[in-house]
Amino acid sequence: MDEDEAQKQRLKAAVHYTVGCLCQNIATDCEKQITKQTIAAIAETAFRQCDIFAKDLEAFARHAKRHTVTVDDVKLTARRTTALSNYIQQKSEELALNNQELKEKRKKNAAKRKSKDMEAEEENELED
Amino acid sequence: MANAGNEVVFKKETVSKLLTRSFKEDKTKVSSDAVILVAEMLKVFVEEATRRSVKQADSEDCDTVDIEHFEKILPQLLLDF
């Protein structure tokens, strides 16, 4: 139980740190000060919101008879506001594009390595 | 975490742990792309919360964003998410 509590505190602290950075940047941008209390409140709310996200995501995945939460589940979570839904859609398309580029890079590298290996083998055979 | 280029994001590991500790079933996992998207959602959530609080403070002619400003925008924020 204690370890669970310790992990929770560590996660909260990590969230709080990132939230603090985000808040400060925006406040500075808008030329305003923001109190530490406010940052703490936003961090706590974000932490709890994540719990809500997780439960929704798990429910969606289970509904689709899956054990792994996918990008489609996240898109569903963002359904309430059109702007948010569009933003997430855009991000998921960027991700898919990135993954494809990475795949193609790897294929090229694998092909390169294969031809290099074959050349090396041929050289060895000649030497023998 | 702040990176060069001034982009603050939630770390994948943090988000992943946050999600898995809230799952009811042990079998449930998250794909790595989904983790990235949830990190984005959280970032948008925090940015919205902050910007709306700033707007609220603005409308009350305050230079400092106080917790009461956040409290006023919180209900609509939660409904929008």
Backbone of each chain as ProteinMPNN parsed JSONL, in Angstrom:
{"seq_chain_A": "MDEDEAQKQRLKAAVHYTVGCLCQNIATDCEKQITKQTIAAIAETAFRQCDIFAKDLEAFARHAKRHTVTVDDVKLTARRTTALSNYIQQKSEELALNNQELKEKRKKNAAKRKSKDMEAEEENELED", "coords_chain_A": {"N_chain_A": [[0.843, -1.205, 0.0], [1.941, 1.201, 0.801], [3.901, 1.586, -1.083], [2.42, 1.994, -3.336], [1.186, 4.398, -2.697], [3.454, 5.971, -2.584], [4.28, 5.888, -5.231], [2.149, 7.206, -6.372], [2.486, 9.79, -5.326], [4.9, 10.459, -6.54], [4.168, 10.501, -9.224], [2.261, 12.543, -9.164], [3.924, 14.653, -8.523], [5.541, 14.756, -10.786], [3.653, 15.422, -12.729], [2.873, 17.875, -11.701], [5.179, 19.361, -12.048], [5.459, 19.543, -14.86], [3.041, 20.787, -15.49], [3.424, 23.185, -14.152], [5.496, 24.352, -15.699], [4.159, 24.66, -18.178], [2.04, 26.401, -17.443], [3.419, 28.683, -16.507], [4.731, 29.499, -18.859], [2.547, 30.228, -20.483], [1.33, 32.201, -18.927], [3.374, 34.115, -18.841], [3.492, 34.73, -21.544], [1.015, 36.002, -21.79], [1.456, 38.118, -20.295], [0.925, 38.095, -17.522], [0.782, 37.419, -13.985], [0.876, 34.317, -12.252], [-0.499, 32.562, -9.568], [1.09, 30.306, -7.208], [-0.652, 28.679, -5.979], [-2.752, 28.48, -7.773], [-1.517, 27.127, -9.878], [-1.035, 24.727, -8.617], [-3.633, 23.874, -8.207], [-4.504, 23.542, -10.833], [-2.8, 21.509, -11.611], [-3.591, 19.41, -9.917], [-6.197, 19.057, -10.833], [-5.679, 18.249, -13.46], [-4.42, 15.844, -12.973], [-6.523, 14.371, -11.881], [-8.242, 14.429, -14.041], [-6.913, 12.841, -15.807], [-7.309, 10.366, -14.715], [-10.013, 10.037, -15.236], [-9.905, 10.005, -18.045], [-8.457, 7.628, -18.387], [-10.226, 5.672, -17.401], [-12.362, 5.95, -19.181], [-11.031, 5.296, -21.587], [-10.324, 2.64, -21.14], [-12.851, 1.505, -21.0], [-13.793, 1.959, -23.604], [-11.998, 0.438, -25.105], [-12.546, -2.112, -24.133], [-15.157, -2.324, -24.955], [-14.769, -2.573, -27.659], [-13.832, -5.066, -27.681], [-11.121, -5.399, -27.123], [-7.826, -5.636, -25.596], [-5.942, -3.763, -25.62], [-5.472, -0.341, -25.499], [-6.095, 1.898, -28.087], [-5.257, 4.368, -30.658], [-7.699, 5.069, -31.773], [-9.45, 4.851, -29.631], [-8.612, 6.979, -28.07], [-9.305, 9.064, -29.709], [-12.053, 8.942, -29.522], [-12.428, 9.736, -26.905], [-12.035, 12.394, -27.151], [-14.291, 13.462, -28.151], [-16.201, 15.419, -27.347], [-15.827, 18.202, -27.834], [-15.716, 19.977, -30.855], [-13.441, 21.346, -31.838], [-11.352, 20.312, -30.32], [-11.558, 17.624, -31.0], [-10.93, 17.746, -33.738], [-8.297, 18.644, -33.561], [-7.006, 16.513, -32.267], [-7.418, 14.556, -34.16], [-5.859, 15.545, -36.225], [-3.308, 15.375, -35.022], [-3.089, 12.631, -34.737], [-2.944, 11.845, -37.352], [-0.503, 12.975, -38.07], [1.171, 11.442, -36.481], [0.781, 8.895, -37.603], [1.865, 9.32, -40.107], [4.549, 9.867, -39.419], [5.241, 7.353, -38.361], [5.058, 5.792, -40.644], [7.117, 6.892, -42.206], [9.312, 6.232, -40.626], [9.205, 3.452, -40.801], [9.766, 3.068, -43.528], [12.331, 4.069, -43.641], [13.647, 2.21, -42.07], [13.324, -0.068, -43.602], [14.846, 0.582, -45.838], [17.383, 0.781, -44.658], [17.704, -1.845, -43.789], [17.773, -3.159, -46.235], [20.079, -2.047, -47.301], [21.97, -3.01, -45.477], [21.739, -5.725, -45.96], [22.702, -5.991, -48.631], [25.296, -5.161, -48.222], [26.247, -7.13, -46.503], [26.082, -9.315, -48.212], [27.978, -8.624, -50.119], [30.273, -8.672, -48.548], [30.313, -11.382, -47.904], [30.772, -12.514, -50.403], [33.32, -11.537, -50.916], [34.755, -12.831, -48.932], [34.468, -15.469, -49.785], [35.918, -15.423, -52.155], [38.464, -14.933, -51.158], [38.922, -17.276, -49.763]], "CA_chain_A": [[0.0, 0.0, 0.0], [2.804, 2.38, 0.908], [4.592, 1.792, -2.344], [1.424, 2.557, -4.238], [1.042, 5.795, -2.309], [4.702, 6.651, -2.968], [4.267, 6.067, -6.685], [1.154, 8.246, -6.656], [3.093, 11.088, -5.033], [5.915, 10.744, -7.55], [3.456, 10.869, -10.45], [1.682, 13.871, -8.949], [5.016, 15.622, -8.578], [5.949, 14.88, -12.188], [2.592, 16.185, -13.402], [2.918, 19.239, -11.195], [6.321, 20.053, -12.655], [5.152, 19.883, -16.255], [1.954, 21.77, -15.474], [4.034, 24.457, -13.759], [6.184, 24.913, -16.863], [3.151, 25.077, -19.155], [1.315, 27.562, -16.921], [4.311, 29.829, -16.492], [4.939, 29.952, -20.229], [1.347, 30.905, -20.978], [1.146, 33.429, -18.149], [4.366, 35.087, -19.317], [3.007, 35.124, -22.864], [-0.13, 36.898, -21.635], [1.904, 39.204, -19.414], [0.242, 38.044, -16.23], [1.369, 36.557, -12.968], [-0.039, 33.258, -11.833], [-0.096, 32.155, -8.223], [1.464, 28.892, -7.066], [-1.86, 27.968, -5.586], [-3.501, 28.203, -8.994], [-0.805, 26.078, -10.6], [-1.257, 23.478, -7.891], [-5.009, 23.458, -8.45], [-4.577, 23.035, -12.204], [-2.094, 20.228, -11.63], [-4.449, 18.413, -9.265], [-7.317, 18.79, -11.735], [-5.162, 17.473, -14.59], [-4.179, 14.498, -12.46], [-7.807, 13.677, -11.768], [-8.806, 14.287, -15.375], [-6.244, 11.709, -16.415], [-7.986, 9.182, -14.209], [-11.26, 9.933, -16.004], [-9.505, 9.57, -19.387], [-8.059, 6.222, -18.342], [-11.394, 4.814, -17.25], [-13.073, 5.999, -20.467], [-10.253, 4.566, -22.587], [-10.44, 1.217, -20.866], [-14.209, 1.104, -21.356], [-13.903, 1.922, -25.072], [-11.234, -0.712, -25.602], [-13.277, -3.32, -23.782], [-16.335, -2.342, -25.813], [-14.325, -3.069, -28.953], [-13.311, -6.406, -27.407], [-9.661, -5.379, -27.162], [-7.163, -5.396, -24.309], [-4.994, -2.663, -25.775], [-6.064, 0.959, -25.853], [-5.473, 2.4, -29.31], [-5.477, 5.759, -31.046], [-9.138, 5.276, -31.994], [-10.083, 5.065, -28.331], [-8.293, 8.337, -27.623], [-10.108, 9.993, -30.511], [-13.405, 8.94, -28.962], [-12.424, 10.519, -25.659], [-11.984, 13.818, -27.471], [-15.438, 13.763, -29.015], [-17.172, 16.423, -26.879], [-15.657, 19.521, -28.467], [-15.278, 19.82, -32.24], [-12.072, 21.842, -32.034], [-10.453, 19.325, -29.71], [-11.629, 16.416, -31.819], [-10.156, 17.999, -34.961], [-6.879, 18.737, -33.194], [-6.507, 15.164, -32.001], [-7.41, 13.87, -35.451], [-4.674, 16.041, -36.924], [-2.123, 14.826, -34.37], [-2.992, 11.197, -34.997], [-2.492, 11.702, -38.732], [0.935, 13.256, -38.061], [1.818, 10.271, -35.909], [0.737, 7.818, -38.584], [2.832, 9.695, -41.142], [5.861, 9.639, -38.829], [5.485, 5.916, -38.267], [5.303, 5.268, -41.989], [8.458, 7.323, -42.625], [10.275, 5.427, -39.887], [9.176, 2.11, -41.378], [10.458, 3.07, -44.816], [13.755, 4.245, -43.351], [14.186, 0.94, -41.579], [13.384, -1.002, -44.741], [16.01, 0.968, -46.646], [18.593, 0.398, -43.929], [17.817, -3.303, -43.8], [18.185, -3.541, -47.586], [21.489, -1.655, -47.422], [22.782, -3.94, -44.696], [21.726, -7.023, -46.646], [23.597, -5.975, -49.781], [26.668, -5.069, -47.687], [26.598, -8.464, -46.014], [26.302, -10.211, -49.338], [29.277, -8.257, -50.693], [31.315, -9.18, -47.638], [30.365, -12.84, -48.064], [31.419, -12.819, -51.683], [34.756, -11.262, -50.765], [35.321, -13.92, -48.136], [34.548, -16.679, -50.6], [37.023, -15.247, -53.097], [39.724, -15.072, -50.418], [39.124, -18.697, -49.492]], "C_chain_A": [[0.873, 1.247, 0.0], [3.49, 2.676, -0.409], [3.664, 2.421, -3.366], [1.272, 4.049, -3.982], [2.272, 6.589, -2.752], [4.728, 6.907, -4.471], [3.305, 7.181, -7.073], [1.757, 9.628, -6.436], [4.123, 11.471, -6.082], [5.246, 11.204, -8.839], [2.869, 12.264, -10.325], [2.751, 14.935, -9.083], [5.457, 15.852, -10.02], [4.94, 15.721, -12.967], [2.686, 17.65, -12.994], [4.034, 20.04, -11.847], [6.001, 20.493, -14.072], [4.067, 20.941, -16.33], [2.513, 23.149, -15.132], [4.713, 25.137, -14.939], [5.177, 25.46, -17.871], [2.474, 26.37, -18.702], [2.182, 28.818, -16.966], [4.515, 30.395, -17.89], [3.752, 30.747, -20.734], [1.15, 32.223, -20.247], [2.108, 34.512, -18.629], [3.966, 35.632, -20.671], [1.916, 36.177, -22.766], [0.184, 38.042, -20.693], [1.123, 39.264, -18.116], [1.079, 37.208, -15.261], [0.363, 35.464, -12.677], [0.431, 32.718, -10.495], [0.22, 30.665, -8.181], [0.249, 28.044, -6.727], [-2.665, 27.552, -6.815], [-2.848, 27.075, -9.776], [-1.063, 24.726, -9.945], [-2.665, 22.949, -8.161], [-5.157, 22.877, -9.855], [-3.923, 21.666, -12.289], [-2.961, 19.119, -11.041], [-5.604, 18.037, -10.182], [-6.868, 17.944, -12.923], [-4.943, 16.026, -14.177], [-5.475, 13.708, -12.393], [-8.435, 13.465, -13.135], [-8.195, 13.081, -16.072], [-6.892, 10.408, -15.975], [-9.283, 8.942, -14.987], [-10.959, 9.444, -17.422], [-9.249, 8.062, -19.384], [-9.277, 5.311, -18.276], [-12.213, 4.773, -18.543], [-12.367, 5.128, -21.494], [-10.396, 3.06, -22.394], [-11.814, 0.709, -21.292], [-14.367, 0.99, -22.87], [-13.197, 0.698, -25.634], [-11.999, -2.005, -25.339], [-14.508, -3.472, -24.671], [-15.987, -2.886, -27.191], [-13.691, -4.443, -28.828], [-11.796, -6.467, -27.577], [-9.111, -5.239, -25.749], [-6.21, -4.223, -24.386], [-5.716, -1.406, -26.227], [-5.329, 1.505, -27.073], [-5.814, 3.87, -29.546], [-6.968, 6.052, -31.243], [-9.868, 5.54, -30.688], [-9.837, 6.485, -27.855], [-9.125, 9.346, -28.404], [-11.522, 10.08, -29.978], [-13.489, 9.792, -27.706], [-12.506, 12.003, -25.946], [-13.231, 14.293, -28.196], [-16.277, 14.974, -28.605], [-17.054, 17.794, -27.536], [-15.094, 19.325, -29.859], [-13.826, 20.211, -32.427], [-11.064, 20.837, -31.498], [-10.385, 18.074, -30.561], [-10.814, 16.584, -33.099], [-8.669, 18.018, -34.675], [-6.289, 17.355, -32.987], [-6.436, 14.359, -33.293], [-6.152, 14.239, -36.225], [-3.409, 15.418, -36.358], [-1.966, 13.343, -34.69], [-2.539, 10.961, -36.426], [-0.991, 11.966, -38.831], [1.707, 12.052, -37.554], [1.902, 9.142, -36.926], [1.762, 8.075, -39.682], [4.253, 9.423, -40.665], [6.213, 8.166, -38.802], [5.805, 5.323, -39.625], [6.711, 5.619, -42.45], [9.526, 6.491, -41.941], [10.377, 4.026, -40.471], [9.996, 2.066, -42.66], [11.955, 3.238, -44.631], [14.369, 2.913, -42.964], [14.323, -0.065, -42.72], [14.623, -0.716, -45.566], [17.292, 0.512, -45.985], [18.806, -1.103, -43.963], [18.3, -3.769, -45.165], [19.66, -3.218, -47.791], [22.382, -2.68, -46.747], [22.888, -5.276, -45.402], [22.721, -7.029, -47.79], [25.044, -5.872, -49.323], [27.127, -6.442, -47.227], [26.922, -9.396, -47.164], [27.639, -9.907, -50.002], [30.395, -8.826, -49.852], [31.471, -10.681, -47.789], [31.106, -13.214, -49.334], [32.923, -12.627, -51.59], [35.422, -12.399, -50.019], [35.491, -15.169, -48.974], [35.719, -16.604, -51.554], [38.344, -15.489, -52.393], [40.016, -16.532, -50.132], [39.559, -19.382, -50.786]], "O_chain_A": [[0.592, 2.22, -0.7], [3.648, 3.829, -0.809], [4.072, 3.271, -4.158], [1.234, 4.856, -4.911], [2.16, 7.718, -3.229], [5.132, 7.975, -4.931], [3.582, 7.986, -7.961], [1.569, 10.531, -7.251], [4.225, 12.633, -6.476], [5.685, 12.164, -9.471], [2.958, 13.072, -11.25], [2.524, 15.989, -9.678], [5.715, 16.983, -10.43], [5.304, 16.599, -13.749], [2.591, 18.549, -13.83], [3.878, 21.221, -12.158], [6.23, 21.642, -14.451], [4.151, 21.876, -17.127], [2.132, 24.152, -15.735], [4.539, 26.335, -15.164], [5.32, 26.582, -18.358], [2.35, 27.319, -19.477], [1.737, 29.878, -17.406], [4.477, 31.609, -18.092], [3.915, 31.807, -21.338], [0.841, 33.242, -20.864], [1.724, 35.668, -18.805], [4.077, 36.83, -20.931], [1.885, 37.127, -23.548], [-0.689, 38.833, -20.336], [0.713, 40.334, -17.666], [1.941, 36.421, -15.652], [-0.844, 35.651, -12.831], [1.617, 32.448, -10.308], [-0.286, 29.874, -8.977], [0.131, 26.883, -7.119], [-3.185, 26.439, -6.895], [-3.527, 26.179, -10.277], [-1.281, 23.72, -10.62], [-2.871, 21.746, -8.322], [-5.832, 21.868, -10.057], [-4.432, 20.768, -12.959], [-3.052, 18.025, -11.599], [-5.957, 16.864, -10.305], [-7.579, 17.033, -13.347], [-5.239, 15.1, -14.932], [-5.534, 12.544, -12.787], [-9.084, 12.446, -13.373], [-8.867, 12.384, -16.832], [-7.011, 9.465, -16.757], [-9.61, 7.811, -15.348], [-11.661, 8.578, -17.945], [-9.742, 7.324, -20.237], [-9.361, 4.312, -18.991], [-12.695, 3.717, -18.953], [-12.997, 4.327, -22.185], [-10.564, 2.307, -23.354], [-11.937, -0.372, -21.868], [-14.991, 0.053, -23.367], [-13.715, 0.012, -26.515], [-12.09, -2.877, -26.203], [-14.863, -4.575, -25.087], [-16.794, -3.571, -27.821], [-13.075, -4.93, -29.776], [-11.253, -7.441, -28.098], [-9.802, -4.794, -24.833], [-5.722, -3.738, -23.366], [-6.466, -1.411, -27.203], [-4.1, 1.567, -27.093], [-6.531, 4.511, -28.778], [-7.441, 7.142, -30.921], [-10.792, 6.352, -30.637], [-10.732, 7.127, -27.305], [-9.591, 10.346, -27.857], [-12.127, 11.152, -29.975], [-14.482, 10.48, -27.469], [-12.976, 12.783, -25.119], [-13.247, 15.375, -28.781], [-17.003, 15.514, -29.44], [-18.058, 18.467, -27.768], [-14.116, 18.601, -30.043], [-13.064, 19.506, -33.089], [-10.053, 20.547, -32.139], [-9.309, 17.532, -30.815], [-10.091, 15.672, -33.501], [-7.872, 17.479, -35.443], [-5.198, 17.06, -33.474], [-5.507, 13.577, -33.497], [-5.475, 13.386, -36.798], [-2.536, 14.982, -37.109], [-0.853, 12.855, -34.888], [-1.83, 9.992, -36.699], [-0.282, 11.284, -39.572], [2.746, 11.681, -38.101], [2.947, 8.513, -37.095], [2.445, 7.154, -40.131], [5.061, 8.835, -41.383], [7.319, 7.767, -39.165], [6.688, 4.476, -39.76], [7.42, 4.781, -43.007], [10.511, 6.089, -42.56], [11.467, 3.476, -40.622], [10.808, 1.164, -42.865], [12.754, 2.642, -45.352], [15.437, 2.53, -43.44], [15.299, -0.811, -42.797], [15.359, -1.626, -45.949], [18.173, -0.059, -46.626], [19.926, -1.582, -44.141], [19.136, -4.668, -45.256], [20.403, -4.007, -48.376], [23.372, -3.155, -47.302], [23.954, -5.889, -45.452], [23.507, -7.968, -47.917], [25.933, -6.435, -49.962], [28.245, -6.868, -47.518], [27.887, -10.159, -47.119], [28.357, -10.823, -50.403], [31.353, -9.394, -50.376], [32.584, -11.206, -47.803], [31.952, -14.109, -49.342], [33.703, -13.429, -52.106], [36.492, -12.876, -50.398], [36.514, -15.85, -48.897], [36.434, -17.586, -51.751], [39.235, -16.15, -52.926], [41.154, -16.99, -50.229], [39.789, -20.592, -50.797]]}, "seq_chain_B": "MANAGNEVVFKKETVSKLLTRSFKEDKTKVSSDAVILVAEMLKVFVEEATRRSVKQADSEDCDTVDIEHFEKILPQLLLDF", "coords_chain_B": {"N_chain_B": [[8.411, 18.562, -19.28], [10.956, 20.832, -20.061], [12.135, 21.482, -23.264], [14.818, 22.156, -25.576], [13.89, 24.7, -27.811], [11.705, 25.254, -26.551], [9.467, 23.637, -26.06], [7.097, 22.309, -24.075], [6.246, 19.229, -22.818], [4.266, 16.415, -21.705], [5.901, 13.701, -20.235], [6.278, 10.563, -21.876], [6.519, 8.273, -20.341], [5.492, 9.023, -17.865], [2.812, 9.602, -18.467], [1.998, 7.109, -19.369], [2.255, 5.564, -17.019], [0.422, 6.891, -15.415], [-1.965, 6.292, -16.7], [-2.102, 3.455, -16.626], [-2.277, 2.931, -13.901], [-4.822, 3.639, -13.322], [-6.427, 1.887, -14.602], [-8.897, -0.666, -14.482], [-8.614, -3.323, -15.011], [-5.968, -5.729, -15.044], [-5.087, -6.666, -17.448], [-5.355, -4.716, -19.346], [-3.717, -2.703, -21.73], [-1.753, -0.003, -23.177], [-1.314, 1.383, -26.387], [1.688, 2.693, -27.877], [1.39, 4.907, -29.502], [-1.091, 5.807, -28.687], [-0.495, 6.662, -26.118], [1.066, 8.885, -26.66], [-0.871, 10.524, -27.823], [-2.651, 10.892, -25.671], [-1.017, 12.295, -23.978], [-0.899, 14.644, -25.438], [-3.592, 15.439, -25.209], [-3.76, 15.958, -22.468], [-1.97, 18.035, -22.284], [-3.28, 19.973, -23.818], [-5.521, 20.263, -22.201], [-4.421, 21.405, -19.854], [-3.393, 23.754, -20.955], [-5.741, 25.001, -21.911], [-7.089, 25.33, -19.457], [-5.364, 27.146, -18.213], [-5.304, 29.326, -20.044], [-8.02, 30.064, -20.079], [-8.358, 30.81, -17.445], [-6.647, 32.97, -17.35], [-7.991, 34.693, -19.071], [-10.3, 35.097, -17.6], [-9.242, 36.412, -15.39], [-8.399, 38.664, -16.692], [-10.85, 39.772, -17.508], [-11.714, 40.629, -15.118], [-10.072, 42.612, -14.586], [-7.608, 42.005, -13.361], [-4.133, 41.609, -12.583], [-2.924, 39.415, -11.716], [-3.295, 35.975, -11.907], [-5.516, 34.288, -10.044], [-6.579, 31.713, -7.726], [-9.318, 31.825, -7.571], [-10.111, 32.687, -10.044], [-9.532, 30.492, -11.606], [-11.3, 28.706, -10.424], [-13.707, 29.722, -11.284], [-13.802, 29.202, -14.015], [-13.643, 26.522, -14.126], [-15.978, 24.679, -14.098], [-17.135, 24.842, -16.76], [-14.922, 24.108, -18.21], [-14.56, 21.417, -17.488], [-16.895, 20.35, -18.509], [-16.456, 20.713, -21.194], [-14.526, 18.9, -21.729]], "CA_chain_B": [[9.833, 18.857, -19.295], [11.278, 21.869, -21.039], [13.179, 21.097, -24.206], [15.281, 23.254, -26.418], [12.767, 24.933, -28.7], [10.663, 25.751, -25.665], [8.236, 22.856, -26.1], [6.874, 21.542, -22.851], [5.33, 18.113, -23.036], [4.225, 15.4, -20.663], [6.736, 12.577, -20.617], [5.507, 9.371, -22.234], [6.528, 7.333, -19.23], [4.58, 9.523, -16.831], [1.435, 9.419, -18.935], [1.734, 5.675, -19.398], [2.016, 5.094, -15.657], [-0.821, 7.49, -14.941], [-3.106, 5.569, -17.264], [-2.204, 2.063, -16.191], [-2.667, 2.792, -12.5], [-6.264, 3.871, -13.203], [-7.179, 0.817, -15.255], [-9.479, -1.6, -13.52], [-8.142, -4.678, -15.284], [-4.516, -5.808, -15.247], [-4.743, -7.018, -18.825], [-5.445, -3.566, -20.241], [-2.465, -2.014, -22.045], [-1.928, 1.159, -24.046], [-0.348, 1.439, -27.478], [2.58, 3.845, -27.649], [0.8, 6.078, -30.168], [-2.179, 6.296, -27.84], [0.126, 7.394, -25.002], [1.452, 10.204, -27.177], [-2.087, 11.334, -27.99], [-3.182, 11.269, -24.353], [-0.136, 13.367, -23.507], [-1.378, 15.852, -26.118], [-4.873, 15.833, -24.609], [-3.478, 16.54, -21.158], [-1.332, 19.336, -22.505], [-4.347, 20.896, -24.232], [-6.342, 20.498, -21.021], [-3.736, 22.361, -18.98], [-3.315, 25.047, -21.642], [-7.086, 25.59, -21.863], [-7.347, 25.759, -18.084], [-4.589, 28.346, -17.941], [-5.737, 30.457, -20.866], [-9.344, 30.541, -19.653], [-8.168, 31.505, -16.167], [-6.06, 34.273, -17.673], [-9.079, 35.507, -19.631], [-11.177, 35.45, -16.491], [-8.538, 37.443, -14.621], [-8.447, 39.849, -17.545], [-12.187, 40.365, -17.492], [-11.913, 41.257, -13.808], [-9.024, 43.634, -14.48], [-6.556, 41.594, -12.425], [-2.856, 41.278, -13.202], [-2.491, 38.11, -11.218], [-4.298, 34.919, -12.014], [-5.684, 33.707, -8.728], [-7.315, 30.462, -7.759], [-10.751, 32.073, -7.769], [-10.339, 32.766, -11.492], [-9.555, 29.112, -12.062], [-12.528, 28.08, -9.943], [-14.87, 30.179, -12.056], [-13.846, 28.609, -15.356], [-13.524, 25.061, -14.014], [-17.137, 23.878, -14.51], [-17.257, 24.767, -18.209], [-13.768, 23.352, -18.706], [-14.811, 19.992, -17.322], [-17.953, 19.964, -19.434], [-15.925, 20.699, -22.55], [-13.632, 17.769, -21.934]], "C_chain_B": [[10.115, 19.901, -20.343], [12.379, 21.36, -21.956], [13.739, 22.332, -24.842], [14.203, 23.465, -27.467], [11.534, 25.214, -27.875], [9.385, 24.931, -25.702], [8.121, 22.013, -24.848], [5.876, 20.44, -23.161], [5.3, 17.226, -21.798], [5.056, 14.219, -21.137], [5.89, 11.336, -20.849], [5.393, 8.419, -21.055], [5.536, 7.724, -18.153], [3.138, 9.255, -17.224], [1.063, 7.948, -18.898], [1.43, 5.147, -18.0], [0.714, 5.637, -15.099], [-2.024, 6.695, -15.424], [-3.225, 4.185, -16.654], [-2.618, 1.935, -14.733], [-4.173, 3.014, -12.32], [-7.091, 2.779, -13.862], [-7.701, -0.159, -14.214], [-8.943, -3.0, -13.75], [-6.646, -4.677, -15.539], [-4.154, -6.029, -16.692], [-4.671, -5.801, -19.732], [-4.096, -2.89, -20.433], [-2.778, -0.832, -22.947], [-0.876, 1.139, -25.147], [0.471, 2.722, -27.345], [2.049, 5.092, -28.349], [-0.31, 6.676, -29.317], [-1.621, 7.099, -26.67], [0.488, 8.802, -25.45], [0.228, 11.101, -27.305], [-2.676, 11.77, -26.655], [-2.332, 12.385, -23.761], [-0.557, 14.694, -24.142], [-2.663, 16.363, -25.484], [-4.643, 16.515, -23.262], [-2.878, 17.921, -21.316], [-2.386, 20.374, -22.906], [-5.219, 21.259, -23.046], [-5.715, 21.574, -20.136], [-3.675, 23.738, -19.632], [-4.663, 25.745, -21.627], [-7.371, 26.148, -20.481], [-6.632, 27.075, -17.806], [-5.105, 29.533, -18.732], [-7.095, 30.988, -20.434], [-9.234, 31.287, -18.329], [-7.596, 32.889, -16.408], [-7.13, 35.217, -18.192], [-10.005, 35.999, -18.529], [-10.545, 36.568, -15.663], [-8.563, 38.773, -15.374], [-9.78, 40.565, -17.439], [-12.478, 41.022, -16.149], [-10.845, 42.298, -13.547], [-7.958, 43.278, -13.449], [-5.29, 41.26, -13.183], [-2.364, 39.911, -12.794], [-3.632, 37.112, -11.328], [-4.361, 34.185, -10.685], [-6.567, 32.466, -8.811], [-8.805, 30.686, -8.0], [-11.083, 32.19, -9.26], [-10.427, 31.362, -12.067], [-10.868, 28.434, -11.652], [-13.727, 28.474, -10.799], [-14.957, 29.503, -13.414], [-13.87, 27.074, -15.316], [-14.758, 24.285, -14.486], [-17.241, 23.731, -16.033], [-16.116, 23.949, -18.808], [-14.03, 21.851, -18.635], [-15.9, 19.505, -18.266], [-17.43, 19.848, -20.858], [-15.01, 19.514, -22.811], [-14.355, 16.451, -21.671]], "O_chain_B": [[9.543, 19.842, -21.431], [13.414, 20.873, -21.501], [13.207, 23.429, -24.674], [13.648, 22.489, -27.971], [10.443, 25.392, -28.416], [8.314, 25.46, -25.406], [8.935, 21.126, -24.593], [4.798, 20.692, -23.7], [6.195, 17.281, -20.955], [4.942, 13.785, -22.283], [4.923, 11.079, -20.132], [4.339, 7.838, -20.796], [4.832, 6.88, -17.598], [2.344, 8.75, -16.43], [-0.026, 7.575, -18.462], [0.482, 4.387, -17.805], [-0.012, 4.934, -14.396], [-2.972, 6.452, -14.676], [-4.302, 3.779, -16.216], [-3.242, 0.943, -14.355], [-4.74, 2.629, -11.297], [-8.311, 2.741, -13.705], [-7.046, -0.441, -13.211], [-8.825, -3.784, -12.808], [-6.111, -3.76, -16.162], [-3.072, -5.647, -17.138], [-4.008, -5.835, -20.768], [-3.412, -2.544, -19.47], [-3.903, -0.671, -23.42], [0.305, 0.908, -24.885], [0.009, 3.71, -26.774], [2.23, 6.207, -27.858], [-0.454, 7.895, -29.233], [-2.208, 8.106, -26.273], [0.258, 9.779, -24.737], [0.267, 12.279, -26.949], [-3.15, 12.898, -26.525], [-2.85, 13.304, -23.126], [-0.573, 15.732, -23.481], [-2.815, 17.561, -25.246], [-5.266, 17.532, -22.96], [-3.22, 18.854, -20.59], [-2.389, 21.499, -22.406], [-5.616, 22.413, -22.889], [-6.38, 22.524, -19.724], [-3.874, 24.758, -18.973], [-4.737, 26.945, -21.362], [-7.831, 27.281, -20.336], [-7.211, 28.002, -17.239], [-5.321, 30.612, -18.18], [-7.318, 32.199, -20.417], [-9.93, 32.279, -18.111], [-7.995, 33.86, -15.765], [-7.181, 36.387, -17.813], [-10.437, 37.152, -18.522], [-11.207, 37.534, -15.284], [-8.724, 39.844, -14.789], [-9.843, 41.786, -17.3], [-13.369, 41.864, -16.041], [-10.719, 42.809, -12.434], [-7.46, 44.155, -12.743], [-5.338, 40.702, -14.28], [-1.497, 39.324, -13.442], [-4.761, 37.365, -10.906], [-3.398, 33.549, -10.258], [-7.213, 32.207, -9.827], [-9.478, 29.827, -8.571], [-12.183, 31.842, -9.691], [-11.282, 31.073, -12.904], [-11.465, 27.689, -12.428], [-14.64, 27.678, -11.016], [-16.053, 29.253, -13.917], [-14.087, 26.418, -16.335], [-14.603, 23.308, -15.219], [-17.414, 22.622, -16.538], [-16.301, 23.203, -19.77], [-13.763, 21.112, -19.582], [-15.839, 18.382, -18.766], [-17.886, 19.008, -21.634], [-14.746, 19.162, -23.96], [-13.756, 15.383, -21.795]]}, "name": "protein", "num_of_chains": 2, "seq": "MDEDEAQKQRLKAAVHYTVGCLCQNIATDCEKQITKQTIAAIAETAFRQCDIFAKDLEAFARHAKRHTVTVDDVKLTARRTTALSNYIQQKSEELALNNQELKEKRKKNAAKRKSKDMEAEEENELEDMANAGNEVVFKKETVSKLLTRSFKEDKTKVSSDAVILVAEMLKVFVEEATRRSVKQADSEDCDTVDIEHFEKILPQLLLDF"}
